[in-house]
């Protein structure tokens, strides 16, 4: 039985390892070169589209012609320019945004985004939700509504903001409903989305004032403070009179202050004597925004509030009255 000397085996193994090392060293520069070459090609392809995108962002009179030309670019050029196209979604408005979304739909981009909302990665789901909202793509509304119950809280927030960007007032109800439950959405993204829906969402917000969920009532009040009118002042005053939750009273007082109706001065002044310190402070701040001279006496009395922050809020409101 023949045997191979141990020393011979060792030299053979060393030679193989050295060969592999030299091959790796030789391949690394080649890999970098290939990557750079591909990167240059992508950049060159994207550069052909860049003037189109810049002109489209400028919102000139040749919008239809630009969109038609963009729709005719080749598949490789389209893929190379995709990051710039996505960025442009956030910069265009109105017909330019709608036209760009239509071109993207024709090229299959919206279908890919919808598929990404069901992906395993929360990061990809969140990004897809943001892009569907940035495109203002109405067909994506149902899928975004479903994402309001996603397992990831950041995806839920992204879906809420995207629904606000799409701007369909029918989204107000699911947005308010999403504030409660096993996987709630935070009130800040919901309030921001509701405001984006515009005055057409006001009827749903008035209904939200009567929700059994305190978060829905307070968020509805905050949104009405931005979108509301005289009728909403009456609704808010009615809710304030019946509201038991201090946080909701705070939200209602803030909304009344922003709406600035003199008709609310008496009801707000009465809350300077509320048993909850946060409500008293919100009442003083609301009166400062309201700027009604008839509330000066109530504010002077509030200077004796046992809570120093409330007394300062009353003093600030008085200063604003005197300066107005």
C-alpha positions as a Python dict, from the first residue, in 0.01 Angstrom:
ca = {
    (1, 'X'): (0, 0, 0),
    (2, 'X'): (158, 330, -116),
    (3, 'X'): (151, 645, 90),
    (4, 'X'): (196, 1014, 2),
    (5, 'X'): (453, 1197, 211),
    (6, 'X'): (296, 1444, 454),
    (7, 'X'): (530, 1719, 340),
    (8, 'X'): (415, 1671, -21),
    (9, 'X'): (49, 1704, 79),
    (10, 'X'): (122, 2021, 274),
    (11, 'X'): (296, 2182, -24),
    (12, 'X'): (8, 2084, -252),
    (13, 'X'): (-253, 2239, -19),
    (14, 'X'): (-44, 2554, 17),
    (15, 'X'): (-12, 2584, -360),
    (16, 'X'): (-389, 2548, -407),
    (17, 'X'): (-461, 2810, -138),
    (18, 'X'): (-207, 3047, -293),
    (19, 'X'): (-366, 2999, -634),
    (20, 'X'): (-712, 3072, -494),
    (21, 'X'): (-580, 3383, -317),
    (22, 'X'): (-415, 3515, -634),
    (23, 'X'): (-731, 3446, -834),
    (24, 'X'): (-939, 3636, -576),
    (25, 'X'): (-698, 3928, -580),
    (26, 'X'): (-721, 3937, -958),
    (27, 'X'): (-1100, 3913, -962),
    (28, 'X'): (-1167, 4193, -712),
    (29, 'X'): (-1048, 4476, -942),
    (30, 'X'): (-1239, 4314, -1228),
    (31, 'X'): (-1556, 4307, -1018),
    (32, 'X'): (-1513, 4674, -925),
    (33, 'X'): (-1448, 4764, -1286),
    (34, 'X'): (-1760, 4577, -1399),
    (35, 'X'): (-1970, 4742, -1131),
    (36, 'X'): (-1841, 5089, -1223),
    (37, 'X'): (-1902, 5018, -1591),
    (38, 'X'): (-2261, 4918, -1521),
    (39, 'X'): (-2303, 5223, -1298),
    (40, 'X'): (-2177, 5453, -1575),
    (41, 'X'): (-2415, 5295, -1822),
    (42, 'X'): (-2709, 5342, -1585),
    (43, 'X'): (-2607, 5702, -1528),
    (44, 'X'): (-2582, 5766, -1902),
    (45, 'X'): (-2926, 5615, -1962),
    (46, 'X'): (-3080, 5817, -1678),
    (47, 'X'): (-2913, 6132, -1814),
    (48, 'X'): (-3123, 6103, -2129),
    (49, 'X'): (-3440, 6134, -1923),
    (50, 'X'): (-3320, 6399, -1678),
    (51, 'X'): (-3405, 6702, -1899),
    (52, 'X'): (-3758, 6564, -1941),
    (53, 'X'): (-3800, 6532, -1565),
    (54, 'X'): (-3665, 6881, -1498),
    (55, 'X'): (-3907, 7032, -1748),
    (56, 'X'): (-4193, 6831, -1603),
    (57, 'X'): (-4107, 6951, -1252),
    (58, 'X'): (-4118, 7310, -1380),
    (59, 'X'): (-4488, 7256, -1469),
    (60, 'X'): (-4475, 7423, -1808),
    (61, 'X'): (-4734, 7428, -2085),
    (62, 'X'): (-4585, 7126, -2264),
    (63, 'X'): (-4681, 6884, -1986),
    (64, 'X'): (-4876, 6641, -2206),
    (65, 'X'): (-4598, 6623, -2462),
    (66, 'X'): (-4338, 6556, -2192),
    (67, 'X'): (-4545, 6278, -2036),
    (68, 'X'): (-4599, 6118, -2376),
    (69, 'X'): (-4225, 6129, -2444),
    (70, 'X'): (-4153, 5983, -2102),
    (71, 'X'): (-4390, 5697, -2175),
    (72, 'X'): (-4191, 5608, -2488),
    (73, 'X'): (-3848, 5562, -2326),
    (74, 'X'): (-3697, 5214, -2347),
    (75, 'X'): (-3716, 4961, -2061),
    (76, 'X'): (-3347, 4994, -1966),
    (77, 'X'): (-3361, 5372, -1964),
    (78, 'X'): (-3679, 5358, -1758),
    (79, 'X'): (-3518, 5132, -1499),
    (80, 'X'): (-3211, 5355, -1482),
    (81, 'X'): (-3425, 5666, -1431),
    (82, 'X'): (-3663, 5506, -1181),
    (83, 'X'): (-3508, 5668, -866),
    (84, 'X'): (-3543, 6014, -1025),
    (85, 'X'): (-3899, 5939, -1133),
    (86, 'X'): (-3988, 5838, -778),
    (87, 'X'): (-3828, 6155, -642),
    (88, 'X'): (-4029, 6362, -889),
    (89, 'X'): (-4354, 6225, -745),
    (90, 'X'): (-4291, 6425, -429),
    (91, 'X'): (-4222, 6746, -624),
    (92, 'X'): (-4516, 6759, -867),
    (93, 'X'): (-4876, 6852, -801),
    (94, 'X'): (-5207, 6848, -981),
    (95, 'X'): (-5219, 6732, -1342),
    (96, 'X'): (-4841, 6676, -1363),
    (97, 'X'): (-4851, 6439, -1067),
    (98, 'X'): (-5160, 6260, -1203),
    (99, 'X'): (-4999, 6228, -1547),
    (100, 'X'): (-4675, 6092, -1403),
    (101, 'X'): (-4871, 5839, -1197),
    (102, 'X'): (-5059, 5733, -1511),
    (103, 'X'): (-4733, 5679, -1701),
    (104, 'X'): (-4595, 5480, -1408),
    (105, 'X'): (-4911, 5270, -1401),
    (106, 'X'): (-4871, 5195, -1773),
    (107, 'X'): (-4513, 5087, -1712),
    (108, 'X'): (-4620, 4848, -1434),
    (109, 'X'): (-4474, 5051, -1146),
    (110, 'X'): (-4800, 5074, -952),
    (111, 'X'): (-4853, 4699, -980),
    (112, 'X'): (-4505, 4647, -834),
    (113, 'X'): (-4580, 4888, -550),
    (114, 'X'): (-4904, 4707, -467),
    (115, 'X'): (-4714, 4379, -459),
    (116, 'X'): (-4453, 4534, -229),
    (117, 'X'): (-4722, 4627, 24),
    (118, 'X'): (-4766, 4252, 84),
    (119, 'X'): (-4394, 4182, 111),
    (120, 'X'): (-4216, 4034, 409),
    (121, 'X'): (-4005, 4344, 476),
    (122, 'X'): (-4164, 4625, 682),
    (123, 'X'): (-3919, 4868, 521),
    (124, 'X'): (-4043, 4777, 171),
    (125, 'X'): (-4408, 4789, 278),
    (126, 'X'): (-4356, 5133, 432),
    (127, 'X'): (-4174, 5262, 123),
    (128, 'X'): (-4447, 5128, -107),
    (129, 'X'): (-4716, 5296, 102),
    (130, 'X'): (-4532, 5629, 90),
    (131, 'X'): (-4495, 5606, -289),
    (132, 'X'): (-4859, 5516, -347),
    (133, 'X'): (-4951, 5824, -146),
    (134, 'X'): (-4696, 6044, -321),
    (135, 'X'): (-4848, 5939, -654),
    (136, 'X'): (-5195, 6023, -525),
    (137, 'X'): (-5301, 5692, -680),
    (138, 'X'): (-5668, 5640, -598),
    (139, 'X'): (-5677, 5265, -691),
    (140, 'X'): (-5430, 5205, -407),
    (141, 'X'): (-5669, 5339, -143),
    (142, 'X'): (-5818, 5002, -48),
    (143, 'X'): (-5476, 4844, -5),
    (144, 'X'): (-5357, 5136, 208),
    (145, 'X'): (-5669, 5107, 422),
    (146, 'X'): (-5578, 4742, 482),
    (147, 'X'): (-5227, 4848, 585),
    (148, 'X'): (-5374, 5055, 868),
    (149, 'X'): (-5378, 4719, 1055),
    (150, 'X'): (-5024, 4615, 958),
    (151, 'X'): (-4812, 4446, 1225),
    (152, 'X'): (-4548, 4720, 1200),
    (153, 'X'): (-4643, 5057, 1356),
    (154, 'X'): (-4433, 5255, 1107),
    (155, 'X'): (-4612, 5088, 816),
    (156, 'X'): (-4946, 5180, 975),
    (157, 'X'): (-4837, 5542, 1010),
    (158, 'X'): (-4712, 5548, 649),
    (159, 'X'): (-5043, 5410, 526),
    (160, 'X'): (-5235, 5679, 716),
    (161, 'X'): (-5022, 5959, 570),
    (162, 'X'): (-5054, 5808, 222),
    (163, 'X'): (-5433, 5805, 250),
    (164, 'X'): (-5417, 6172, 340),
    (165, 'X'): (-5208, 6243, 28),
    (166, 'X'): (-5457, 6063, -194),
    (167, 'X'): (-5717, 6296, -47),
    (168, 'X'): (-6036, 6091, -75),
    (169, 'X'): (-6275, 6205, 204),
    (170, 'X'): (-6408, 5849, 229),
    (171, 'X'): (-6081, 5764, 404),
    (172, 'X'): (-6183, 5968, 710),
    (173, 'X'): (-6389, 5689, 863),
    (174, 'X'): (-6125, 5412, 843),
    (175, 'X'): (-5860, 5658, 963),
    (176, 'X'): (-6063, 5739, 1275),
    (177, 'X'): (-6142, 5373, 1329),
    (178, 'X'): (-5769, 5291, 1309),
    (179, 'X'): (-5702, 5496, 1623),
    (180, 'X'): (-5836, 5212, 1838),
    (181, 'X'): (-5811, 4836, 1841),
    (182, 'X'): (-5535, 4578, 1877),
    (183, 'X'): (-5296, 4763, 1642),
    (184, 'X'): (-5381, 5133, 1669),
    (185, 'X'): (-5233, 5407, 1454),
    (186, 'X'): (-5088, 5705, 1642),
    (187, 'X'): (-5305, 6020, 1657),
    (188, 'X'): (-5043, 6245, 1493),
    (189, 'X'): (-5030, 6075, 1150),
    (190, 'X'): (-5407, 6029, 1155),
    (191, 'X'): (-5467, 6397, 1234),
    (192, 'X'): (-5223, 6502, 960),
    (193, 'X'): (-5399, 6273, 712),
    (194, 'X'): (-5745, 6400, 808),
    (195, 'X'): (-5640, 6760, 754),
    (196, 'X'): (-5509, 6669, 408),
    (197, 'X'): (-5850, 6526, 317),
    (198, 'X'): (-5985, 6881, 324),
    (199, 'X'): (-6324, 7031, 418),
    (200, 'X'): (-6509, 6751, 237),
    (201, 'X'): (-6415, 6525, 530),
    (202, 'X'): (-6587, 6754, 783),
    (203, 'X'): (-6911, 6548, 804),
    (204, 'X'): (-6708, 6240, 900),
    (205, 'X'): (-6518, 6445, 1157),
    (206, 'X'): (-6842, 6573, 1311),
    (207, 'X'): (-6953, 6213, 1342),
    (208, 'X'): (-6617, 6136, 1499),
    (209, 'X'): (-6694, 6379, 1780),
    (210, 'X'): (-6958, 6131, 1894),
    (211, 'X'): (-6733, 5825, 1872),
    (212, 'X'): (-6718, 5602, 2183),
    (213, 'X'): (-6337, 5617, 2150),
    (214, 'X'): (-6180, 5923, 2321),
    (215, 'X'): (-5889, 5923, 2074),
    (216, 'X'): (-6128, 5947, 1782),
    (217, 'X'): (-6313, 6236, 1947),
    (218, 'X'): (-5995, 6430, 2026),
    (219, 'X'): (-5843, 6371, 1681),
    (220, 'X'): (-6168, 6472, 1510),
    (221, 'X'): (-6173, 6791, 1716),
    (222, 'X'): (-5810, 6872, 1629),
    (223, 'X'): (-5878, 6827, 1255),
    (224, 'X'): (-6195, 7036, 1272),
    (225, 'X'): (-5990, 7313, 1429),
    (226, 'X'): (-5807, 7337, 1095),
    (227, 'X'): (-6085, 7251, 849),
    (228, 'X'): (-6398, 7369, 1028),
    (229, 'X'): (-6638, 7658, 993),
    (230, 'X'): (-6926, 7815, 1191),
    (231, 'X'): (-7128, 7493, 1198),
    (232, 'X'): (-6832, 7307, 1344),
    (233, 'X'): (-6798, 7566, 1621),
    (234, 'X'): (-7149, 7475, 1730),
    (235, 'X'): (-7070, 7104, 1715),
    (236, 'X'): (-6753, 7151, 1918),
    (237, 'X'): (-6929, 7360, 2181),
    (238, 'X'): (-7199, 7097, 2214),
    (239, 'X'): (-6939, 6824, 2257),
    (240, 'X'): (-6742, 7034, 2507),
    (241, 'X'): (-7047, 7071, 2728),
    (242, 'X'): (-7093, 6693, 2744),
    (243, 'X'): (-6734, 6570, 2734),
    (244, 'X'): (-6604, 6377, 3035),
    (245, 'X'): (-6251, 6300, 2914),
    (246, 'X'): (-6001, 6575, 2999),
    (247, 'X'): (-5779, 6502, 2695),
    (248, 'X'): (-6075, 6546, 2463),
    (249, 'X'): (-6174, 6873, 2630),
    (250, 'X'): (-5818, 6995, 2576),
    (251, 'X'): (-5839, 6909, 2205),
    (252, 'X'): (-6177, 7080, 2168),
    (253, 'X'): (-6055, 7397, 2338),
    (254, 'X'): (-5753, 7407, 2109),
    (255, 'X'): (-5979, 7369, 1805),
    (256, 'X'): (-6211, 7646, 1924),
    (257, 'X'): (-5916, 7877, 1977),
    (258, 'X'): (-5790, 7813, 1623),
    (259, 'X'): (-6133, 7864, 1469),
    (260, 'X'): (-6150, 8202, 1645),
    (261, 'X'): (-6525, 8243, 1672),
    (262, 'X'): (-6634, 8506, 1932),
    (263, 'X'): (-6940, 8289, 1997),
    (264, 'X'): (-6717, 8041, 2181),
    (265, 'X'): (-6566, 8295, 2424),
    (266, 'X'): (-6812, 8226, 2706),
    (267, 'X'): (-6780, 7849, 2693),
    (268, 'X'): (-6400, 7867, 2682),
    (269, 'X'): (-6388, 8114, 2972),
    (270, 'X'): (-6602, 7878, 3180),
    (271, 'X'): (-6331, 7611, 3142),
    (272, 'X'): (-6081, 7831, 3324),
    (273, 'X'): (-6244, 7683, 3633),
    (274, 'X'): (-6225, 7320, 3516),
    (275, 'X'): (-6109, 7071, 3779),
    (276, 'X'): (-5835, 6942, 3547),
    (277, 'X'): (-5520, 7165, 3527),
    (278, 'X'): (-5448, 7071, 3165),
    (279, 'X'): (-5798, 7181, 3063),
    (280, 'X'): (-5761, 7514, 3244),
    (281, 'X'): (-5431, 7575, 3066),
    (282, 'X'): (-5585, 7486, 2728),
    (283, 'X'): (-5870, 7730, 2798),
    (284, 'X'): (-5629, 8014, 2873),
    (285, 'X'): (-5428, 7943, 2558),
    (286, 'X'): (-5745, 7926, 2350),
    (287, 'X'): (-5859, 8262, 2481),
    (288, 'X'): (-5521, 8406, 2387),
    (289, 'X'): (-5576, 8286, 2030),
    (290, 'X'): (-5935, 8404, 2029),
    (291, 'X'): (-5840, 8760, 2118),
    (292, 'X'): (-6184, 8857, 2250),
    (293, 'X'): (-6167, 9159, 2483),
    (294, 'X'): (-6471, 9033, 2676),
    (295, 'X'): (-6258, 8754, 2824),
    (296, 'X'): (-6006, 8984, 2996),
    (297, 'X'): (-6180, 8974, 3335),
    (298, 'X'): (-6193, 8592, 3337),
    (299, 'X'): (-5823, 8578, 3246),
    (300, 'X'): (-5729, 8818, 3526),
    (301, 'X'): (-5907, 8589, 3770),
    (302, 'X'): (-5712, 8295, 3626),
    (303, 'X'): (-5385, 8465, 3726),
    (304, 'X'): (-5450, 8322, 4073),
    (305, 'X'): (-5459, 7964, 3941),
    (306, 'X'): (-5272, 7736, 4188),
    (307, 'X'): (-5083, 7581, 3897),
    (308, 'X'): (-4795, 7818, 3799),
    (309, 'X'): (-4804, 7703, 3433),
    (310, 'X'): (-5173, 7790, 3414),
    (311, 'X'): (-5116, 8132, 3569),
    (312, 'X'): (-4844, 8200, 3309),
    (313, 'X'): (-5078, 8089, 3030),
    (314, 'X'): (-5341, 8335, 3155),
    (315, 'X'): (-5080, 8612, 3174),
    (316, 'X'): (-4964, 8538, 2818),
    (317, 'X'): (-5323, 8549, 2696),
    (318, 'X'): (-5377, 8885, 2863),
    (319, 'X'): (-5062, 9021, 2700),
    (320, 'X'): (-5189, 8907, 2362),
    (321, 'X'): (-5522, 9079, 2429),
    (322, 'X'): (-5351, 9404, 2520),
    (323, 'X'): (-5126, 9385, 2215),
    (324, 'X'): (-5411, 9324, 1973),
}
